Amino acid sequence: MKLLTLAAACAAVVTLAAVPAFAADPIIAKLAQPVAAKTKLIAGEAIFVCEADACTAQSPLSATFGSATCKIIAAKFGTVTSFTGSKPMDDIRLGACNSVVVARAGVAPVAK
């Protein structure tokens, strides 16, 4: 009986611990130029699926919504016009994200 109670308690803890991982809003990076073909990219400890003019991480972690993640996407696909999760990335951080595009191409990023 003690083993059954322990198993039930462990199952409850695991279930409750997993809820925040599934409750996170997806993170969407909108691109200035569409990708040529559907592509998967790992950035910010999440898997982004990129197609058309957006890269989406359906199961992001807390580290996923950050400038470093945005820079990886910008370096791979070009200018990111918006980067949103539960809230949009502000213009200053978005500019820092697109600085990799500017440095690589020597041109200004596309305005929002």
N, C-alpha and C positions, 0 to 999 in steps of 0.2 A: 504494500500500500504506500509506503514511504517513497519507493521508487517511482510509482505512478504520479504521486503528488509532485515530486521533484521534476519529472519529465514535463508535466503540465505547466509548472512554473517557468521552466526554461523555454518552453514553446511560447508562453505569453511574453517573456522578456524579449525574445528574438523578434516576435511579431511587432511589438511596440517600438523596438529599436529600428526596425526597417521602414516604418511609416514615414519619417522625414525624408528619406532618400527618394521615395515615390511621390511625395507631396510637392517637390520643387517644381516651379514653373519651367518650361523649356526655355533654353537660351537660343535666340535667333540673331544671327549676324546677316544683315542685308548687304548685298554686294552691289557695287556700281555697275559691274559687268557680269553677265551670267556665266556660269561655268560651262565648259564644252560638253561635259558628260557627268552623270551622277558620280560623286566621289565621296569616300569616307576619309576623315581626318581625325586624328587624336590630338586634342589640345585641352589644356586645363583639366586633365584627368577625366575627360569625357570624350565620347565618340560623337563627332559632328557628321551629319549626312548633308552634303552640299549638292544641290541641284537647282537649276534655273538661277535665280538671283539671291538665294538664301542658303545659309548653313545653319542647321538646327541640331541642338543637343537635347534629346528628350529626357535624359536622366542626368542632369548636371549635378556636380558637387559644389560645395561652397567655394572651392578654388577656381571653378569654371568661369564665373563672372568676374573677369579681371582684365587689366590692360595687356598682360602677358599672353593670355589666350587670344585676345583680339589681334595682337601683333602677329601671332602665328598664322591666323586666318588671312590677315592682310598680306603677309609675306608670300603666302601660297597663291591667293586669288586676286589680289589687288585691293583697291580702296573699299573700305567698309563704311557704308553710309549710315547705318545704325546698328547698335548692339544692345539687345534688350533681354531682360529676364523678368523678374517681378517689377522692375523699373528700367527705364532706358539709361544707357551710359551717357554722362554729361558730355558736352562739346569739348571740354578741355581734355578729358581722358580719351575721347574718340580721336581728337587731333594727335595725341601721343601714339595711339594705336596706328594711325595711318602714317606716322613718321617713317616707318620702315618702307612704305611705298615711295615716299618722297626721296628717301636716301637711295633707294634702288634705282629709281627711274629719273631722278632729278627734276621732277615736276610737282606741282602743287596738288593736294588731294582734291577730289570732287567735293564741292560745297553741299551741305545738307539741305 
